[in-house]
Amino acid sequence: METKKVIVSEKTFEEMDLPETIYKYRIWNEPFHKTIITKQEVFFAAPTSFEDPLDCKNLIRYDLLTDEEIYSYYLKDSKEKHPERTRQQHRAYAREWSEKSPMKDKVYVKERVEQDFKEYDERLGVLSLTANPANEAMWIKYANNHDGFVIGFNPLIMFPHLGGGGAVTYYDELPIIRPRPWHSFEEQHNYQIFAKLSKWSFEEEYRTHIFRSGPLSLQDRTIKLPPKAITKIIIGKNMPKESAENLLQSIPPELAHVQIESEDELD
């Protein structure tokens, strides 16, 4: 039997490789965290808001290009854009443009990279999730020491609705991202968004993201999910009884199908 495939971002995952449920750790007494239940809304954060100073900040290293590589870049550019040119014309074009290329100006490259990141940060939104609802470190760090809750999603409904998603890959050292054509746009994209240092591997992270041609407003970063994408709510073992009752009373009719559990019930 042929296995269905799910396209997630620039990656292709076999359905069997996707977890049945992915999770988000939340704090009930934070008003904006409640809307994940009351309005089925999730928020896509900008990279500059992340605790990890390197997360989504692994920039394209134009500064590492050698003179030979810059020449090769313009030679390839000439051949792709002007296939009618002779070999000598391609070489002349590459020599001319490599000599006056702004990629040799370190100050220009630094300023350009900083400006590119500013625009990238304004246009990118990331939603961080995890495959593990019973992660002690995550309960402490992201759910107020078991005082909060965890909400579960069906990734086969959630990811297509949001335009894609996938698992984070962890590295001892972040990959060096090179300009095109050395790294394709897809490779640059995946290394920037789906690569993190191994020190964060305890999070077992999956993530999805949005990217727009212009700056994202707070409204743009707030996305409403189909109710069926939400499948589970797990109440932290230290959540006060009053808060737990308030959470349960806040579940709207469209989430009547959602499975409610206590953290103590997790294996």
N, C-alpha and C positions, 0 to 999 in steps of 0.2 A: 504494500500500500504506500502511495506517495505521501510523504510528510509535508504538510502545509508550511510555508515559510512566512515569517513576519518581517517586513522591512522596517528597521528601526534606525533612524538617522541615516548614516552612510554604511551601516552594518546590516548584514542579513543573519538572523538568528533562526535556527530550527525551533519550532514551537516547543519541542521537548526540552530545550535548553533554557527557556524562560521559566522563572519561578511561577507557580500557580498564583501567588499573591506577592505584591510588593507593598512596602509599608512606609509610613511617615510618622515620626515621633513628634508629639505636640504637647502643649501645656494648656490645660483647660481654662485657667484664670487669665490667659492672654486673649483679649477680645478678638484679635485678627486670627488666632488659631481656631476659634470656635466656628468661624464661617466655613471651615472645611466640612463641617457637619451640617450646620444650619442652612448654608447656601450652596454646598458642594463646590466651593471655590478653592483653588490652589494659587499660590503666588510664585512667580518666576523672578528670582533675585538677580541683581547685577553682580558681576564678579568682584567689584570693589567692596561688596558687603560681606564677602566670605572670610571666615576665620583663617583659613589656610592662605598665607600670603602668596602662594604660587598657583593656587587653583584658578584655572582659565586665564592665567597670566604668563603662560609660556609663549613668548612672542616669536615671530618669524625672524630668523637671524640673518638679515641682509648684511650685517657687519662682518660675517665670516666668509663672504664671497671673495675668492681670489681674482686677480686680474684675468687669469685664463678662464675662470668660470663666467665672469662678466662678458668676456668676448664670446664665449659659447652661447650665452643667453641671447645676445643680439643676433648671432648667426642663426640660431634656431628661429628667432622671431622673424627674421628676414625670409627664411625658407617657408615658414607657415603663411605669412601675409603676402609674400610676393613670389609665388612658385615660378613665375615666368622669367625671373632674373637668371643671369648666368652665374656660374660658380665664382667668377671674379667679382661680380657685382655684389653677391652675398657677402664675400669676404671684405670688400671695401666698406659696405654698410656696417658690418660688425666692428671693423677697426675704428671707423669714425665715431660711432655711438659709444663704444666701450671707452674711448679716450675721454669723451666729455660726459660720461655717465654720472649722474648724481649719486649712484651707489658707491662711488669712490670717495665721496665727501662724508667723513665720519660725523660731522656736526649735523649735516642734512639728514643722514640716516637716523641718527638718534632722535631728532625732532620729528621726523616722519613717523617713526615707530611709536613715539609717545602720542602723537595725534591719532594714529590708526587705532591704538588701544583705547583712547578716550571715546572714539566713535563706536568701537566694538563693544565697550562696556555699556554704552547708552542703548545699543541696539539688541544686546543679548540678554536673555532671561533664562535661568536654570532652575529646575526643580529637582532637589536631591531626595532620593528615596533609598530604601534598603531592602535586602532580601530576608533579613533576620528580625523577627518581632520579639525575640527573647535575649537580646544583646544587653548584658548588664551595663556595659560602658555607655551604650546609647541611651538606656533608660535614665542613667544618672545625668548624662550630659545634655540630652535634648528633651527629656520629659520630666525635668525638675525632680530628679531623684525618686522616680517611680510615683510622683504625685500627679503626673499627666496621663496621657492616653496615647495609643497607637491606632492609626487608621489604616486599613488594608484596601488595596486596589487590585482589580483584575488588569494585568498589563496588556492583554489582548484587546481589551476595550479602551483602556486609557491611552496607550501609546499611539495607536492610529488616530484617535481623536485629537491628539496634541501635535501630530505631525512626525512622531518618531521618538525614539529613546533607546537606551541600551545600558550595558554594564560598564562600569569604570574598570580600567586596567591599571594596576599598580606597578610602579617602577622604583628601583633603588635610586636611580637618577632619571630625571625627566628627559625624554627624547629631545634632541636638538631638532628644531623645526626649520627646514630650509625653504627658500622661496620656490615657487614654481619655475621651471618644470622639475626640479630635483625632488620636491614633494608635491604631489597633486593637491588640488583644493580639498579633496576628500581626506587625504592623509593629514593635511594641516588642521582641518576641522576636528578630526578625531583625536589628534595629539593635544590640541588645545582644550577640548571640552571633556574628553573621556580618559584623560591620563592624569594620575595623581601619584604622589610619593607613597612608598610602602608604609610609612608611619600611619597613614590613614586607612590601611587595609582592613582594620577592625570594623569599619563601617559597612563593609560588604555592599558598596553603593551601586545603585542603578540611578540613572538620571535621564531626564528629558529636558528639552529646551525649545525656546522660540527665538527667532531672529528676524528683524524687520529692516527695511531699507532706511528708516529714520528712527529717531530716538523713541524709546518706549515710555509711555506715561505709566503712572501707577495703575490706571484703569486697564491699559494694554497688558500689564504684567499679571493681572488678575483674571484667571480663566475659569469658567464654570464647566464642570465635568458632567457627563451624562450620569444620572443617579445609579445606573446599573454598573458603572465603573467602580463604585464603592461597594465593598463586599463584607467588611469586617471592622468592628471597633473593639479594642482591647483596653480595659480600664486598669490603670496602674494600681499596684498593691498598696500604695501609700496615699491614694486619692481619698480625701475626706468624704465621709458618707454624704454630706450635703452637696458637695460638688458632683459626686457620682449620680445622685438623684437628679440634679439640675441638668447634667449631660443627657441622661436618659429621656428626660422630659423635653429636651431640645431637639430630639431626633424627629425630623419632619416625616409626613406620610410617605413621601416618595422614597424614603430609605427604610421602609418597613421590612424589606427583604434582608437587611444587613444583619449578620451574625454578631451577637454581643458576647464577649468573653471577659473574664478577669485574668489579669496577668498570672495569678496563681494557678490557673488552669493550663498554662502553656507547658509543654513537655520540656 
